[in-house]
Amino acid sequence: MKNSKTILILFLVISTLISCNTKKKDDLATISYQCPMKCEGDKTYEAPGICSVCKMELKVYEPKIKETNEISDMSIYNLPSVWTNQDNQEVELKYLQGNVVVMVMIYTSCQAACPRLAADMRAIEKQIPQAGKDNLKMVLVSIDPETDTPERLKNFAVENEMNSNRWVFLRGSVADTREFAAVLAVNYKKISPMDFSHSNIISVFDQGGELVYQKEGLGVDHKKTVNKILELVN
């Protein structure tokens, strides 16, 4: 009986050691590596190394945590305003939730700053790898909603090669536009029947609608803007 008990104890100890070693091996097996730029989409590797496309060092792959529908008090998705897009559809800002949002305020009749802002937005979008664009929205909000009808916004989108579903143009009421501009710290003022003076700020929002980065200026280096977007979409 004593021998049987001893054999049983030894069996349990050995089983525990085998289980622990197996667990360690399993844990190691779950580590995988991926290009930070996602040059090959969601492809991962079992060992560290260099991306064959961009030559950047592979990083440990960390699967995204499933997002919730909860938003913080700092989110723009708390705003109750209703907007009209370039397809003449009424939408709320919260329909953008779950996407990284890059946003700028313009008006389509502008002949000076706004075309350059549009060019900056296109340049930023082109620097994001295709895999990172799946949850990216490039949003242009009109500061002249009385003039910028959905038709005008649509024409502007086509003329500026911004007519994919990644690009969103919005117009709202005068009051909602002014309120939203204040949230973005964008100042604008009508200086003639067709012209406005305005801030030239491009803003980046995370998937929950919180402002995470802003850059002001025309034709400036948007490397930090692009890097912030890449951090969010990867």
C-alpha positions in Angstrom: 0.0 0.0 0.0 2.9 2.3 0.9 4.6 1.6 -2.4 1.4 2.3 -4.3 1.1 5.7 -2.6 4.7 6.5 -3.4 4.2 5.6 -7.1 1.1 7.7 -7.2 2.9 10.8 -5.8 5.7 10.3 -8.3 3.3 10.0 -11.1 1.6 13.3 -10.1 4.9 15.1 -9.9 6.0 13.9 -13.3 2.7 14.8 -14.8 2.9 18.3 -13.4 6.4 18.8 -14.7 5.4 17.6 -18.2 2.4 19.9 -18.1 4.5 22.9 -17.2 7.0 22.2 -19.9 4.3 21.7 -22.5 2.7 25.0 -21.4 6.1 26.8 -21.8 6.5 25.4 -25.3 2.9 26.4 -26.2 3.5 29.9 -24.9 6.6 30.2 -27.0 4.8 28.8 -30.0 2.2 31.6 -29.8 4.8 34.3 -30.3 4.8 35.5 -33.9 6.3 38.5 -35.7 4.9 41.0 -38.3 6.1 43.9 -40.3 5.1 47.2 -38.5 4.1 48.6 -41.9 2.0 45.6 -42.8 3.7 45.4 -46.2 2.3 41.9 -46.7 -1.0 42.5 -45.0 -1.7 40.4 -41.9 1.1 37.8 -42.7 3.1 36.8 -39.6 6.4 34.9 -39.1 7.4 32.4 -36.4 10.8 34.0 -35.9 12.2 37.5 -35.7 13.8 39.0 -38.8 13.6 41.7 -41.5 10.7 42.5 -43.7 11.5 41.4 -47.3 9.7 44.4 -48.7 10.5 47.5 -46.6 13.5 46.0 -44.8 12.2 47.1 -41.4 12.7 44.9 -38.4 9.8 42.6 -37.6 7.9 43.3 -34.4 6.1 41.0 -32.0 2.6 40.5 -33.3 0.0 41.6 -30.8 -3.6 40.7 -31.9 -6.0 43.6 -31.6 -8.3 43.5 -28.6 -11.9 43.4 -29.6 -13.4 47.0 -29.4 -16.4 47.9 -27.4 -19.1 50.3 -28.2 -18.3 52.4 -25.2 -17.0 56.0 -25.8 -15.3 58.4 -23.3 -16.5 61.8 -22.3 -13.8 63.3 -24.5 -15.2 61.6 -27.7 -16.7 63.7 -30.5 -19.2 60.9 -30.9 -21.1 62.4 -27.9 -22.1 65.4 -30.1 -25.7 65.1 -31.1 -25.4 67.1 -34.4 -26.7 65.6 -37.6 -24.7 66.2 -40.9 -25.2 65.6 -44.6 -22.6 63.9 -46.6 -21.6 64.3 -50.3 -24.2 61.6 -51.2 -26.9 63.7 -49.6 -27.3 61.2 -46.7 -28.0 62.4 -43.2 -25.5 61.0 -40.7 -24.3 61.5 -37.2 -20.6 61.6 -36.4 -20.8 58.4 -34.4 -21.2 56.5 -37.7 -17.4 56.9 -38.0 -16.8 55.1 -34.8 -14.3 52.2 -35.1 -12.3 54.0 -37.7 -9.2 56.2 -37.4 -10.4 59.6 -38.6 -8.2 62.2 -40.2 -10.1 65.5 -40.4 -9.8 69.0 -41.8 -12.2 71.9 -42.2 -12.4 73.6 -45.6 -14.8 75.3 -48.0 -15.1 74.4 -51.7 -15.0 77.9 -53.2 -11.6 78.6 -51.5 -8.9 79.4 -54.0 -5.9 79.6 -51.6 -5.5 77.5 -48.5 -8.1 74.8 -49.1 -6.7 73.2 -52.3 -3.4 72.9 -50.4 -5.1 71.3 -47.4 -6.8 68.9 -49.8 -3.4 68.1 -51.3 -2.0 67.5 -47.8 -4.8 65.1 -47.0 -4.1 63.2 -50.2 -0.4 63.0 -49.4 -1.1 61.7 -45.9 -3.6 59.0 -47.2 -1.0 57.8 -49.8 1.5 57.1 -47.1 -0.7 54.6 -45.3 -0.2 51.0 -46.5 -3.3 49.5 -48.1 -3.9 47.1 -45.2 -4.0 50.1 -42.8 -6.7 51.8 -44.9 -9.4 49.3 -44.1 -10.4 51.3 -41.0 -9.3 54.8 -42.0 -11.6 57.7 -42.9 -10.4 60.9 -44.4 -13.0 63.6 -43.5 -13.5 67.1 -44.8 -16.0 69.3 -43.0 -17.3 72.5 -44.7 -17.2 75.8 -42.9 -19.6 77.2 -45.5 -22.6 74.9 -45.3 -24.9 77.5 -47.0 -22.8 77.3 -50.2 -21.4 73.8 -50.0 -24.4 71.7 -51.0 -24.0 67.9 -51.3 -23.7 68.3 -55.0 -20.8 70.8 -54.7 -19.1 68.5 -52.2 -19.5 65.6 -54.5 -18.0 67.6 -57.4 -15.1 68.7 -55.2 -14.5 65.1 -54.2 -14.3 64.0 -57.8 -12.2 66.9 -59.0 -9.7 66.2 -56.2 -9.5 62.5 -56.6 -11.2 61.9 -53.3 -14.2 59.9 -54.5 -13.6 56.5 -52.8 -15.6 55.4 -49.8 -12.6 56.3 -47.6 -13.3 60.0 -48.2 -16.2 61.6 -46.4 -17.4 65.2 -46.9 -19.8 66.7 -44.4 -21.9 69.8 -44.1 -24.1 70.7 -41.1 -26.1 73.7 -39.8 -24.3 76.9 -39.2 -24.6 76.5 -35.5 -23.4 72.8 -35.5 -20.5 73.8 -37.7 -19.4 76.6 -35.4 -19.7 74.3 -32.4 -17.6 71.6 -34.1 -15.0 74.1 -35.1 -14.6 75.1 -31.5 -14.0 71.5 -30.6 -11.2 71.3 -33.1 -9.8 74.7 -32.1 -10.4 75.9 -35.7 -11.1 79.6 -36.1 -12.9 81.0 -39.1 -14.5 84.2 -40.1 -16.3 85.3 -43.2 -14.4 88.2 -44.8 -16.4 88.6 -48.1 -19.5 87.1 -49.6 -17.4 84.1 -50.9 -14.3 84.1 -48.8 -13.3 83.0 -45.2 -10.2 83.4 -43.2 -9.6 80.1 -41.3 -7.2 78.0 -39.4 -5.3 75.3 -41.3 -5.4 72.4 -38.9 -5.4 68.6 -39.7 -6.7 66.5 -36.8 -6.4 62.8 -36.0 -9.0 60.9 -33.9 -8.7 57.4 -32.6 -11.3 54.7 -33.0 -13.3 56.0 -30.1 -13.5 59.5 -31.4 -10.8 61.1 -29.1 -8.5 63.7 -30.5 -5.0 62.4 -30.4 -2.9 64.6 -32.7 -3.1 67.9 -34.6 -0.8 69.7 -37.0 -1.2 73.2 -38.2 0.1 74.8 -41.4 0.1 74.4 -45.2 2.4 72.1 -47.1 4.2 71.2 -43.8 5.9 67.9 -43.0 3.2 65.5 -41.9 5.6 62.7 -40.9 4.4 62.8 -37.2 0.8 62.8 -38.4 1.4 59.7 -40.6 3.3 58.0 -37.7 0.4 58.6 -35.3 -2.1 57.1 -37.8 0.1 54.1 -38.3 0.2 53.6 -34.5 -3.5 53.5 -34.5 -4.3 51.4 -37.5 -1.6 48.7 -36.8 
